[in-house]
Amino acid sequence: MKIALVVTDKFKDYKLLEMKLDELKVKEVISGTSNGYVMLEEYIKTRPNVKISLAKGENRPIIRAYNAINEADNVVIFANGDGIRTEHSIANALNENKRLKIYPYKSKAFNIEQQNEYIKISMCGNLQKASKIESVCLNKKEVEKLIDRLTEMKNKL
C-alpha cells in the first residue's frame, strides 16, 4: 500500500507510527512533513523493502503536506487536535476523496462522556473542525465490542 503520511512537529511516538504502518503493510510512504521523514528513515532501517520520500514543498510545510496527499490514494495523519496544518491536511484529504485514517495521539483530540445509555465520543479542536465529525454515540453493546477489541489489542502488546 502507498500512503501519504502527515504528522505534527510535536509527534514523537515512533512505536505508534511503526505499529500503524506495519498494520497497513505499507510498501511506499510519501511524507508530507520533515518530522515524519526523519521517523521514516528510522522505520526503513528494519524494512528495506519500503520506499520512502519527502514530498516537494521547499520551505512551505503546508504545500509539502498537500503534495504528499495528492500523490497517494491513502492518507495517514497522526493528530493531536491542535495543529492548523493537520486540520488543513484532513480537509484536503476529504475534499480529494482520499482514503483517510486519523490516529489521535493525545487525549485532547477526543472527549468521552456518558449520555444516558450512550457513550458519546466527541472530536475536539481542529480534529473536529477538519473532519466535520462532531461526535459518535455508541450504545452498550457497541461499547462492549469496542472494549473487547481494545483489550485484544492491548494483550497483543
mmCIF file of the C-alpha atoms, coordinates in Angstrom:
data_MODEL
# 
_entry.id   MODEL 
# 
loop_
_atom_site.group_PDB 
_atom_site.id 
_atom_site.type_symbol 
_atom_site.label_atom_id 
_atom_site.label_alt_id 
_atom_site.label_comp_id 
_atom_site.label_asym_id 
_atom_site.label_entity_id 
_atom_site.label_seq_id 
_atom_site.pdbx_PDB_ins_code 
_atom_site.Cartn_x 
_atom_site.Cartn_y 
_atom_site.Cartn_z 
_atom_site.occupancy 
_atom_site.B_iso_or_equiv 
_atom_site.pdbx_formal_charge 
_atom_site.auth_seq_id 
_atom_site.auth_comp_id 
_atom_site.auth_asym_id 
_atom_site.auth_atom_id 
_atom_site.pdbx_PDB_model_num 
ATOM 1   C CA . MET A 1 1   ? 0.000   0.000  0.000  1.00 0.00 ? 1   MET A CA 1 
ATOM 2   C CA . LYS A 1 2   ? 1.221   3.516  -0.871 1.00 0.00 ? 2   LYS A CA 1 
ATOM 3   C CA . ILE A 1 3   ? 0.348   6.214  1.655  1.00 0.00 ? 3   ILE A CA 1 
ATOM 4   C CA . ALA A 1 4   ? 0.858   9.892  2.326  1.00 0.00 ? 4   ALA A CA 1 
ATOM 5   C CA . LEU A 1 5   ? 1.959   10.482 5.918  1.00 0.00 ? 5   LEU A CA 1 
ATOM 6   C CA . VAL A 1 6   ? 1.292   13.722 7.792  1.00 0.00 ? 6   VAL A CA 1 
ATOM 7   C CA . VAL A 1 7   ? 2.456   14.154 11.388 1.00 0.00 ? 7   VAL A CA 1 
ATOM 8   C CA . THR A 1 8   ? 2.855   17.257 13.512 1.00 0.00 ? 8   THR A CA 1 
ATOM 9   C CA . ASP A 1 9   ? 6.263   18.557 14.528 1.00 0.00 ? 9   ASP A CA 1 
ATOM 10  C CA . LYS A 1 10  ? 5.339   17.600 18.109 1.00 0.00 ? 10  LYS A CA 1 
ATOM 11  C CA . PHE A 1 11  ? 4.666   13.945 17.245 1.00 0.00 ? 11  PHE A CA 1 
ATOM 12  C CA . LYS A 1 12  ? 7.480   11.793 18.674 1.00 0.00 ? 12  LYS A CA 1 
ATOM 13  C CA . ASP A 1 13  ? 5.793   8.421  19.288 1.00 0.00 ? 13  ASP A CA 1 
ATOM 14  C CA . TYR A 1 14  ? 7.858   6.231  16.968 1.00 0.00 ? 14  TYR A CA 1 
ATOM 15  C CA . LYS A 1 15  ? 6.385   2.994  18.377 1.00 0.00 ? 15  LYS A CA 1 
ATOM 16  C CA . LEU A 1 16  ? 2.845   4.116  17.482 1.00 0.00 ? 16  LEU A CA 1 
ATOM 17  C CA . LEU A 1 17  ? 3.959   5.120  13.982 1.00 0.00 ? 17  LEU A CA 1 
ATOM 18  C CA . GLU A 1 18  ? 5.756   1.813  13.499 1.00 0.00 ? 18  GLU A CA 1 
ATOM 19  C CA . MET A 1 19  ? 2.775   -0.208 14.693 1.00 0.00 ? 19  MET A CA 1 
ATOM 20  C CA . LYS A 1 20  ? 0.281   1.571  12.425 1.00 0.00 ? 20  LYS A CA 1 
ATOM 21  C CA . LEU A 1 21  ? 2.497   1.410  9.337  1.00 0.00 ? 21  LEU A CA 1 
ATOM 22  C CA . ASP A 1 22  ? 3.083   -2.302 9.937  1.00 0.00 ? 22  ASP A CA 1 
ATOM 23  C CA . GLU A 1 23  ? -0.677  -2.873 10.299 1.00 0.00 ? 23  GLU A CA 1 
ATOM 24  C CA . LEU A 1 24  ? -1.244  -1.139 6.979  1.00 0.00 ? 24  LEU A CA 1 
ATOM 25  C CA . LYS A 1 25  ? 1.507   -3.186 5.307  1.00 0.00 ? 25  LYS A CA 1 
ATOM 26  C CA . VAL A 1 26  ? 2.903   -0.105 3.589  1.00 0.00 ? 26  VAL A CA 1 
ATOM 27  C CA . LYS A 1 27  ? 5.137   -0.500 0.557  1.00 0.00 ? 27  LYS A CA 1 
ATOM 28  C CA . GLU A 1 28  ? 5.674   3.201  -0.140 1.00 0.00 ? 28  GLU A CA 1 
ATOM 29  C CA . VAL A 1 29  ? 5.336   6.250  2.095  1.00 0.00 ? 29  VAL A CA 1 
ATOM 30  C CA . ILE A 1 30  ? 5.446   9.870  0.969  1.00 0.00 ? 30  ILE A CA 1 
ATOM 31  C CA . SER A 1 31  ? 5.985   12.118 3.950  1.00 0.00 ? 31  SER A CA 1 
ATOM 32  C CA . GLY A 1 32  ? 4.256   15.469 3.996  1.00 0.00 ? 32  GLY A CA 1 
ATOM 33  C CA . THR A 1 33  ? 6.424   16.686 6.893  1.00 0.00 ? 33  THR A CA 1 
ATOM 34  C CA . SER A 1 34  ? 10.129  16.734 7.651  1.00 0.00 ? 34  SER A CA 1 
ATOM 35  C CA . ASN A 1 35  ? 9.476   15.255 11.122 1.00 0.00 ? 35  ASN A CA 1 
ATOM 36  C CA . GLY A 1 36  ? 7.626   12.355 9.507  1.00 0.00 ? 36  GLY A CA 1 
ATOM 37  C CA . TYR A 1 37  ? 10.503  11.793 7.101  1.00 0.00 ? 37  TYR A CA 1 
ATOM 38  C CA . VAL A 1 38  ? 13.022  11.589 9.954  1.00 0.00 ? 38  VAL A CA 1 
ATOM 39  C CA . MET A 1 39  ? 10.851  8.943  11.618 1.00 0.00 ? 39  MET A CA 1 
ATOM 40  C CA . LEU A 1 40  ? 10.518  7.061  8.324  1.00 0.00 ? 40  LEU A CA 1 
ATOM 41  C CA . GLU A 1 41  ? 14.296  6.942  7.968  1.00 0.00 ? 41  GLU A CA 1 
ATOM 42  C CA . GLU A 1 42  ? 14.342  5.020  11.255 1.00 0.00 ? 42  GLU A CA 1 
ATOM 43  C CA . TYR A 1 43  ? 11.454  2.822  10.091 1.00 0.00 ? 43  TYR A CA 1 
ATOM 44  C CA . ILE A 1 44  ? 13.182  1.595  6.923  1.00 0.00 ? 44  ILE A CA 1 
ATOM 45  C CA . LYS A 1 45  ? 16.306  0.510  8.799  1.00 0.00 ? 45  LYS A CA 1 
ATOM 46  C CA . THR A 1 46  ? 14.479  -2.743 9.546  1.00 0.00 ? 46  THR A CA 1 
ATOM 47  C CA . ARG A 1 47  ? 12.217  -2.665 6.475  1.00 0.00 ? 47  ARG A CA 1 
ATOM 48  C CA . PRO A 1 48  ? 14.450  -2.221 3.415  1.00 0.00 ? 48  PRO A CA 1 
ATOM 49  C CA . ASN A 1 49  ? 11.616  -3.085 1.006  1.00 0.00 ? 49  ASN A CA 1 
ATOM 50  C CA . VAL A 1 50  ? 9.637   0.020  1.974  1.00 0.00 ? 50  VAL A CA 1 
ATOM 51  C CA . LYS A 1 51  ? 10.263  3.026  -0.255 1.00 0.00 ? 51  LYS A CA 1 
ATOM 52  C CA . ILE A 1 52  ? 10.129  6.467  1.380  1.00 0.00 ? 52  ILE A CA 1 
ATOM 53  C CA . SER A 1 53  ? 10.287  10.001 0.045  1.00 0.00 ? 53  SER A CA 1 
ATOM 54  C CA . LEU A 1 54  ? 9.735   13.548 1.221  1.00 0.00 ? 54  LEU A CA 1 
ATOM 55  C CA . ALA A 1 55  ? 7.147   15.440 -0.793 1.00 0.00 ? 55  ALA A CA 1 
ATOM 56  C CA . LYS A 1 56  ? 8.272   18.562 -2.582 1.00 0.00 ? 56  LYS A CA 1 
ATOM 57  C CA . GLY A 1 57  ? 7.365   21.863 -0.995 1.00 0.00 ? 57  GLY A CA 1 
ATOM 58  C CA . GLU A 1 58  ? 10.594  23.695 -0.302 1.00 0.00 ? 58  GLU A CA 1 
ATOM 59  C CA . ASN A 1 59  ? 10.143  25.736 2.872  1.00 0.00 ? 59  ASN A CA 1 
ATOM 60  C CA . ARG A 1 60  ? 6.328   25.725 2.798  1.00 0.00 ? 60  ARG A CA 1 
ATOM 61  C CA . PRO A 1 61  ? 5.207   22.876 5.096  1.00 0.00 ? 61  PRO A CA 1 
ATOM 62  C CA . ILE A 1 62  ? 1.527   23.042 4.143  1.00 0.00 ? 62  ILE A CA 1 
ATOM 63  C CA . ILE A 1 63  ? 2.411   22.737 0.432  1.00 0.00 ? 63  ILE A CA 1 
ATOM 64  C CA . ARG A 1 64  ? 4.579   19.714 1.236  1.00 0.00 ? 64  ARG A CA 1 
ATOM 65  C CA . ALA A 1 65  ? 1.650   18.092 3.085  1.00 0.00 ? 65  ALA A CA 1 
ATOM 66  C CA . TYR A 1 66  ? -0.725  18.837 0.167  1.00 0.00 ? 66  TYR A CA 1 
ATOM 67  C CA . ASN A 1 67  ? 1.751   17.424 -2.352 1.00 0.00 ? 67  ASN A CA 1 
ATOM 68  C CA . ALA A 1 68  ? 2.098   14.202 -0.356 1.00 0.00 ? 68  ALA A CA 1 
ATOM 69  C CA . ILE A 1 69  ? -1.692  13.842 -0.156 1.00 0.00 ? 69  ILE A CA 1 
ATOM 70  C CA . ASN A 1 70  ? -2.076  14.456 -3.884 1.00 0.00 ? 70  ASN A CA 1 
ATOM 71  C CA . GLU A 1 71  ? 0.479   11.724 -4.701 1.00 0.00 ? 71  GLU A CA 1 
ATOM 72  C CA . ALA A 1 72  ? -1.320  8.916  -2.847 1.00 0.00 ? 72  ALA A CA 1 
ATOM 73  C CA . ASP A 1 73  ? -4.826  7.475  -2.579 1.00 0.00 ? 73  ASP A CA 1 
ATOM 74  C CA . ASN A 1 74  ? -4.352  6.621  1.105  1.00 0.00 ? 74  ASN A CA 1 
ATOM 75  C CA . VAL A 1 75  ? -3.598  9.246  3.759  1.00 0.00 ? 75  VAL A CA 1 
ATOM 76  C CA . VAL A 1 76  ? -2.466  8.614  7.319  1.00 0.00 ? 76  VAL A CA 1 
ATOM 77  C CA . ILE A 1 77  ? -2.492  11.508 9.768  1.00 0.00 ? 77  ILE A CA 1 
ATOM 78  C CA . PHE A 1 78  ? -1.374  11.488 13.391 1.00 0.00 ? 78  PHE A CA 1 
ATOM 79  C CA . ALA A 1 79  ? -3.372  14.274 15.050 1.00 0.00 ? 79  ALA A CA 1 
ATOM 80  C CA . ASN A 1 80  ? -3.318  15.905 18.457 1.00 0.00 ? 80  ASN A CA 1 
ATOM 81  C CA . GLY A 1 81  ? -6.384  18.074 17.887 1.00 0.00 ? 81  GLY A CA 1 
ATOM 82  C CA . ASP A 1 82  ? -4.315  21.256 17.741 1.00 0.00 ? 82  ASP A CA 1 
ATOM 83  C CA . GLY A 1 83  ? -2.387  21.763 14.513 1.00 0.00 ? 83  GLY A CA 1 
ATOM 84  C CA . ILE A 1 84  ? -3.571  24.024 11.733 1.00 0.00 ? 84  ILE A CA 1 
ATOM 85  C CA . ARG A 1 85  ? -1.514  22.069 9.166  1.00 0.00 ? 85  ARG A CA 1 
ATOM 86  C CA . THR A 1 86  ? -3.156  18.865 10.386 1.00 0.00 ? 86  THR A CA 1 
ATOM 87  C CA . GLU A 1 87  ? -6.587  20.471 10.100 1.00 0.00 ? 87  GLU A CA 1 
ATOM 88  C CA . HIS A 1 88  ? -5.890  21.601 6.535  1.00 0.00 ? 88  HIS A CA 1 
ATOM 89  C CA . SER A 1 89  ? -4.435  18.208 5.617  1.00 0.00 ? 89  SER A CA 1 
ATOM 90  C CA . ILE A 1 90  ? -7.542  16.393 6.869  1.00 0.00 ? 90  ILE A CA 1 
ATOM 91  C CA . ALA A 1 91  ? -9.778  18.790 4.927  1.00 0.00 ? 91  ALA A CA 1 
ATOM 92  C CA . ASN A 1 92  ? -7.647  18.378 1.796  1.00 0.00 ? 92  ASN A CA 1 
ATOM 93  C CA . ALA A 1 93  ? -7.753  14.569 2.023  1.00 0.00 ? 93  ALA A CA 1 
ATOM 94  C CA . LEU A 1 94  ? -11.538 14.642 2.478  1.00 0.00 ? 94  LEU A CA 1 
ATOM 95  C CA . ASN A 1 95  ? -12.003 17.109 -0.397 1.00 0.00 ? 95  ASN A CA 1 
ATOM 96  C CA . GLU A 1 96  ? -9.847  14.941 -2.671 1.00 0.00 ? 96  GLU A CA 1 
ATOM 97  C CA . ASN A 1 97  ? -11.803 11.775 -1.713 1.00 0.00 ? 97  ASN A CA 1 
ATOM 98  C CA . LYS A 1 98  ? -8.714  10.055 -0.343 1.00 0.00 ? 98  LYS A CA 1 
ATOM 99  C CA . ARG A 1 99  ? -8.964  7.047  1.966  1.00 0.00 ? 99  ARG A CA 1 
ATOM 100 C CA . LEU A 1 100 ? -8.137  8.703  5.283  1.00 0.00 ? 100 LEU A CA 1 
ATOM 101 C CA . LYS A 1 101 ? -7.002  7.234  8.589  1.00 0.00 ? 101 LYS A CA 1 
ATOM 102 C CA . ILE A 1 102 ? -6.592  9.584  11.542 1.00 0.00 ? 102 ILE A CA 1 
ATOM 103 C CA . TYR A 1 103 ? -4.769  8.375  14.629 1.00 0.00 ? 103 TYR A CA 1 
ATOM 104 C CA . PRO A 1 104 ? -5.039  10.630 17.688 1.00 0.00 ? 104 PRO A CA 1 
ATOM 105 C CA . TYR A 1 105 ? -2.023  10.651 19.940 1.00 0.00 ? 105 TYR A CA 1 
ATOM 106 C CA . LYS A 1 106 ? -3.097  12.994 22.709 1.00 0.00 ? 106 LYS A CA 1 
ATOM 107 C CA . SER A 1 107 ? -6.176  12.883 24.861 1.00 0.00 ? 107 SER A CA 1 
ATOM 108 C CA . LYS A 1 108 ? -7.247  16.395 23.912 1.00 0.00 ? 108 LYS A CA 1 
ATOM 109 C CA . ALA A 1 109 ? -8.086  15.112 20.452 1.00 0.00 ? 109 ALA A CA 1 
ATOM 110 C CA . PHE A 1 110 ? -11.173 13.407 21.909 1.00 0.00 ? 110 PHE A CA 1 
ATOM 111 C CA . ASN A 1 111 ? -13.672 13.940 24.698 1.00 0.00 ? 111 ASN A CA 1 
ATOM 112 C CA . ILE A 1 112 ? -15.585 10.937 26.049 1.00 0.00 ? 112 ILE A CA 1 
ATOM 113 C CA . GLU A 1 113 ? -18.728 11.282 28.150 1.00 0.00 ? 113 GLU A CA 1 
ATOM 114 C CA . GLN A 1 114 ? -21.759 9.229  29.118 1.00 0.00 ? 114 GLN A CA 1 
ATOM 115 C CA . GLN A 1 115 ? -25.202 10.388 27.998 1.00 0.00 ? 115 GLN A CA 1 
ATOM 116 C CA . ASN A 1 116 ? -27.993 8.205  29.345 1.00 0.00 ? 116 ASN A CA 1 
ATOM 117 C CA . GLU A 1 117 ? -27.402 4.729  27.899 1.00 0.00 ? 117 GLU A CA 1 
ATOM 118 C CA . TYR A 1 118 ? -24.900 6.001  25.313 1.00 0.00 ? 118 TYR A CA 1 
ATOM 119 C CA . ILE A 1 119 ? -21.218 6.844  25.337 1.00 0.00 ? 119 ILE A CA 1 
ATOM 120 C CA . LYS A 1 120 ? -20.527 9.973  23.324 1.00 0.00 ? 120 LYS A CA 1 
ATOM 121 C CA . ILE A 1 121 ? -17.072 10.348 21.783 1.00 0.00 ? 121 ILE A CA 1 
ATOM 122 C CA . SER A 1 122 ? -16.579 13.905 20.571 1.00 0.00 ? 122 SER A CA 1 
ATOM 123 C CA . MET A 1 123 ? -13.819 15.143 18.311 1.00 0.00 ? 123 MET A CA 1 
ATOM 124 C CA . CYS A 1 124 ? -12.117 18.181 19.784 1.00 0.00 ? 124 CYS A CA 1 
ATOM 125 C CA . GLY A 1 125 ? -10.263 21.201 18.498 1.00 0.00 ? 125 GLY A CA 1 
ATOM 126 C CA . ASN A 1 126 ? -9.028  21.212 14.953 1.00 0.00 ? 126 ASN A CA 1 
ATOM 127 C CA . LEU A 1 127 ? -9.646  17.478 14.598 1.00 0.00 ? 127 LEU A CA 1 
ATOM 128 C CA . GLN A 1 128 ? -13.399 18.119 14.865 1.00 0.00 ? 128 GLN A CA 1 
ATOM 129 C CA . LYS A 1 129 ? -13.231 21.159 12.640 1.00 0.00 ? 129 LYS A CA 1 
ATOM 130 C CA . ALA A 1 130 ? -11.318 19.368 9.889  1.00 0.00 ? 130 ALA A CA 1 
ATOM 131 C CA . SER A 1 131 ? -13.140 16.043 9.974  1.00 0.00 ? 131 SER A CA 1 
ATOM 132 C CA . LYS A 1 132 ? -16.556 17.716 10.261 1.00 0.00 ? 132 LYS A CA 1 
ATOM 133 C CA . ILE A 1 133 ? -17.474 14.923 12.669 1.00 0.00 ? 133 ILE A CA 1 
ATOM 134 C CA . GLU A 1 134 ? -18.813 16.379 15.862 1.00 0.00 ? 134 GLU A CA 1 
ATOM 135 C CA . SER A 1 135 ? -19.317 13.141 17.746 1.00 0.00 ? 135 SER A CA 1 
ATOM 136 C CA . VAL A 1 136 ? -20.063 9.437  17.660 1.00 0.00 ? 136 VAL A CA 1 
ATOM 137 C CA . CYS A 1 137 ? -22.570 7.819  20.024 1.00 0.00 ? 137 CYS A CA 1 
ATOM 138 C CA . LEU A 1 138 ? -22.273 4.151  20.934 1.00 0.00 ? 138 LEU A CA 1 
ATOM 139 C CA . ASN A 1 139 ? -24.830 2.022  22.751 1.00 0.00 ? 139 ASN A CA 1 
ATOM 140 C CA . LYS A 1 140 ? -23.907 -0.508 25.452 1.00 0.00 ? 140 LYS A CA 1 
ATOM 141 C CA . LYS A 1 141 ? -23.371 -3.385 23.012 1.00 0.00 ? 141 LYS A CA 1 
ATOM 142 C CA . GLU A 1 142 ? -21.176 -1.268 20.731 1.00 0.00 ? 142 GLU A CA 1 
ATOM 143 C CA . VAL A 1 143 ? -19.125 -0.039 23.708 1.00 0.00 ? 143 VAL A CA 1 
ATOM 144 C CA . GLU A 1 144 ? -18.627 -3.621 24.923 1.00 0.00 ? 144 GLU A CA 1 
ATOM 145 C CA . LYS A 1 145 ? -17.458 -4.637 21.456 1.00 0.00 ? 145 LYS A CA 1 
ATOM 146 C CA . LEU A 1 146 ? -15.065 -1.679 21.359 1.00 0.00 ? 146 LEU A CA 1 
ATOM 147 C CA . ILE A 1 147 ? -13.694 -2.557 24.816 1.00 0.00 ? 147 ILE A CA 1 
ATOM 148 C CA . ASP A 1 148 ? -13.202 -6.178 23.743 1.00 0.00 ? 148 ASP A CA 1 
ATOM 149 C CA . ARG A 1 149 ? -11.284 -5.080 20.655 1.00 0.00 ? 149 ARG A CA 1 
ATOM 150 C CA . LEU A 1 150 ? -9.153  -2.669 22.678 1.00 0.00 ? 150 LEU A CA 1 
ATOM 151 C CA . THR A 1 151 ? -8.428  -5.390 25.238 1.00 0.00 ? 151 THR A CA 1 
ATOM 152 C CA . GLU A 1 152 ? -7.377  -7.782 22.470 1.00 0.00 ? 152 GLU A CA 1 
ATOM 153 C CA . MET A 1 153 ? -5.083  -5.128 21.038 1.00 0.00 ? 153 MET A CA 1 
ATOM 154 C CA . LYS A 1 154 ? -3.604  -4.395 24.458 1.00 0.00 ? 154 LYS A CA 1 
ATOM 155 C CA . ASN A 1 155 ? -2.953  -8.085 25.070 1.00 0.00 ? 155 ASN A CA 1 
ATOM 156 C CA . LYS A 1 156 ? -1.034  -8.304 21.786 1.00 0.00 ? 156 LYS A CA 1 
ATOM 157 C CA . LEU A 1 157 ? 1.348   -5.643 23.035 1.00 0.00 ? 157 LEU A CA 1 
# 
